[in-house]
Amino acid sequence: MFDLSAYALRFLEYLVIMVLFGVPLFGWYGSRRSALADALAGWSLMGVLLAGAVAGLVLTGLDVVFKTAGIMGMPLAEVDRASLGWYLLETSAGRAAMARGALLVALLVALMFVLGWHRRRGKVETAFPLGAMLAGGALASLAWNGHAAAGEGLAGAVRLAAGIVHLLAAGGWIAAVLMFLAMLLRGKETNGSGRLRSTHDFLHGFSTLGTIFVGALIVSGIAHYGDLTAWSFSALFQSTYGKLLLFKLALFAGMLGLGALHRWTLVPRLERALTSGDPAQEVRALRQSVTAEAALAILILIVVSVLGTLSPE
């Protein structure tokens, strides 16, 4: 039961902080391009960020309690101030959790300041750059929750850097997929050609950034695995870790395939349909495809939540 709860906690922490990073990143990215800004018009992005920051703080606190209990081999109810202090001050994961909490508090304060000071002037988007940086730091700190922080020396630094890059790229991509799905679902509700055109422009404009995310995921993933296993491919087939990693790679390949389908087939079809004035079928196909990609992304996060607790050997 403890393991199941711990896995669920890890999954939620990854998901919430990735969304917390991706939302201001794409709010910032979209607000700097007039064609993309229309797709974000009317979105309560600040509300999402405030809720995400609070949820992130709660999940970080629970994570500290669960990890302290796990390391010290005690029931959750017996975790006390002394054991929490030891975990936070004497372990790298604990210090990373303190940094994560501080970054999330700073993000929450910054968001409240922006809401109170700038909202009357219509400049809420000024929170996006700072929000993306603070949430990005919080997301990067999750690298200390898994194998990325287990190395030593130069090799350990490379592994940690690869883990951080992997988290940031994954966070950006997964958050983008969820935002695209929300845009398409919102387009279904409003049924406005202007909204669909803006959504199309956002999907089309994401192609370059999406390619960067995918490239970063592939390079950092290869570097991380190579350093972790000394380039042993037998572990992929002989250990639970390896088999789960292969499953994750299959899910990732599925996301790549769907991403290619969007870029080269479904989005161009939507553009042509918007010109002809009858995009209903194309919107439905794109919505179904993005829903499938979002489901694969959630499955990947579930697998990652387990992988970080397993030995690669």
Buried (B, 14 or more C-beta within 10 A) or exposed (E): EEEEEBBEBBBBBBBBBBBBBBBBBBBBBBBEEEBBBBBBEEBEBBEBBBBBBEBBBBBBEBBBBBBBBBBEEEEEEEBEEEBBEBBBEEBEBBBBBBBBBBBBBBBBEBBBEBBEEBEEEEEBBBBBBBBBBBBBBBBBBBBBBBBBBBBEEEEBEBBBBBBBBBBBBBBBBBBBBBBBBBBBEBBBEEEEEEBBBBBBBBBBBBEEBBEEBBEBBBBBBEBBBBBBBEEBEEBBEEBEBBEBBEBBBEBBEBBBEBBEBBBEEBBBBBBEBBEEEEBEEBBEBBBEBBBBBBBBBBBBBBBBBBBBBBEBE
